[in-house]
Amino acid sequence: MSKERFMVLRLYNEMTQHEMAVFLNVSQSTIDAIESGVRGLSPYMRGRVAARFKLDADFEEYYENYKRTSI
């Protein structure tokens, strides 16, 4: 998962970095580091994201729209 996709997942779920950190049981600085590209998603974090978020067709549509409008 790219840093952009990770950030869009947070926005799609209308969460702040702090809220997402609490939801995933990590620090806010971890969320910030992932979104800024300082740190990649570890296998542990990928598993947490997959277990906690629904990456369905609605999210995919939201993500595609985000990419088109953020250029």
VOBA-1610 file (N, C-alpha, C; in pm, whole numbers, padded with zeros to 5 digits, always signed):
BEGIN
Met+00085-00117+00000Met+00000+00000+00000Met+00090+00123+00000Ser+00062+00215-00091Ser+00142+00337-00099Ser+00105+00433+00014Lys+00192+00530+00036Lys+00164+00631+00139Lys+00039+00711+00101Glu+00022+00737-00028Glu-00096+00811-00072Glu-00224+00732-00045Arg-00221+00606-00078Arg-00339+00520-00058Arg-00372+00508+00092Phe-00268+00499+00174Phe-00285+00492+00318Phe-00352+00620+00369Met-00305+00735+00323Met-00364+00862+00364Met-00509+00874+00315Val-00535+00834+00193Val-00670+00842+00138Val-00764+00749+00216Leu-00714+00636+00259Leu-00794+00545+00342Leu-00837+00616+00471Arg-00746+00690+00530Arg-00779+00766+00651Arg-00883+00873+00621Leu-00864+00946+00512Leu-00959+01050+00475Leu-01096+00992+00442Tyr-01098+00881+00371Tyr-01223+00814+00335Tyr-01303+00777+00460Asn-01233+00738+00563Asn-01298+00700+00688Asn-01317+00818+00783Glu-01288+00938+00732Glu-01308+01063+00806Glu-01240+01060+00943Met-01114+01019+00941Met-01036+01011+01064Met-00921+01111+01062Thr-00888+01162+01178Thr-00765+01238+01193Thr-00650+01138+01207Gln-00528+01188+01200Gln-00415+01098+01222Gln-00422+01037+01361His-00461+01116+01458His-00471+01066+01595His-00577+00955+01605Glu-00693+00978+01545Glu-00799+00876+01550Glu-00756+00746+01482Met-00688+00758+01370Met-00642+00638+01300Met-00537+00565+01384Ala-00449+00641+01448Ala-00347+00581+01534Ala-00412+00501+01647Val-00512+00559+01711Val-00581+00489+01819Val-00649+00363+01763Phe-00714+00376+01649Phe-00786+00264+01587Phe-00692+00148+01553Leu-00570+00182+01509Leu-00473+00080+01470Leu-00378+00043+01585Asn-00395+00110+01698Asn-00311+00085+01816Asn-00163+00111+01789Val-00137+00226+01728Val+00000+00272+01704Val+00006+00420+01743Ser+00124+00479+01738Ser+00136+00620+01772Ser+00097+00708+01653Gln+00061+00831+01683Gln+00030+00926+01577Gln+00154+00952+01492Ser+00271+00949+01555Ser+00394+00973+01478Ser+00416+00860+01376Thr+00369+00740+01405Thr+00378+00631+01308Thr+00291+00661+01186Ile+00169+00707+01211Ile+00079+00743+01100Ile+00140+00854+01017Asp+00192+00957+01084Asp+00255+01069+01014Asp+00375+01022+00932Ala+00458+00936+00989Ala+00577+00888+00918Ala+00538+00808+00794Ile+00434+00729+00803Ile+00388+00652+00687Ile+00335+00746+00579Glu+00251+00841+00619Glu+00191+00932+00521Glu+00295+01025+00457Ser+00399+01058+00528Ser+00501+01148+00473Ser+00610+01072+00397Gly+00604+00939+00401Gly+00700+00859+00326Gly+00830+00832+00400Val+00839+00875+00524Val+00959+00850+00604Val+00969+00701+00637Arg+00855+00639+00649Arg+00848+00499+00689Arg+00747+00428+00599Gly+00779+00307+00561Gly+00686+00227+00483Gly+00593+00147+00574Leu+00497+00084+00514Leu+00407-00003+00591Leu+00476-00137+00614Ser+00492-00172+00739Ser+00550-00302+00773Ser+00446-00410+00747Pro+00489-00534+00739Pro+00391-00643+00726Pro+00289-00641+00840Tyr+00333-00606+00960Tyr+00243-00595+01076Tyr+00134-00491+01049Met+00175-00373+01002Met+00078-00266+00975Met-00014-00302+00860Arg+00039-00367+00758Arg-00046-00411+00647Arg-00156-00504+00697Gly-00118-00593+00785Gly-00215-00686+00843Gly-00319-00614+00927Arg-00278-00515+01006Arg-00371-00438+01089Arg-00469-00362+01000Val-00417-00301+00895Val-00503-00225+00804Val-00603-00318+00736Ala-00556-00431+00688Ala-00644-00527+00619Ala-00751-00581+00713Ala-00716-00601+00839Ala-00812-00655+00935Ala-00913-00552+00982Arg-00875-00424+00980Arg-00959-00321+01040Arg-01040-00239+00940Phe-00997-00235+00815Phe-01065-00151+00716Phe-01121-00235+00602Lys-01233-00190+00551Lys-01297-00254+00437Lys-01253-00181+00310Leu-01173-00247+00230Leu-01125-00187+00105Leu-01213-00239-00009Asp-01332-00182-00018Asp-01431-00229-00114Asp-01437-00139-00237Ala-01535-00164-00322Ala-01551-00087-00445Ala-01576+00061-00417Asp-01646+00092-00309Asp-01670+00233-00275Asp-01539+00304-00244Phe-01451+00236-00170Phe-01320+00296-00142Phe-01240+00314-00270Glu-01241+00211-00356Glu-01166+00220-00482Glu-01214+00338-00565Glu-01345+00361-00570Glu-01400+00474-00645Glu-01355+00606-00581Tyr-01360+00614-00450Tyr-01315+00734-00378Tyr-01168+00761-00407Tyr-01087+00656-00404Tyr-00943+00669-00429Tyr-00916+00718-00572Glu-00984+00660-00669Glu-00967+00703-00808Glu-01009+00849-00826Asn-01119+00888-00765Asn-01162+01029-00772Asn-01060+01121-00707Tyr-01005+01079-00595Tyr-00903+01156-00525Tyr-00782+01179-00616Lys-00736+01072-00682Lys-00620+01084-00770Lys-00647+01179-00885Arg-00767+01173-00940Arg-00801+01261-01054Arg-00809+01407-01012Thr-00859+01433-00893Thr-00880+01572-00852Thr-00762+01633-00779Ser-00665+01553-00739Ser-00552+01608-00662Ser-00429+01638-00748Ile-00441+01622-00876Ile-00327+01645-00966Ile-00310+01791-00995
//
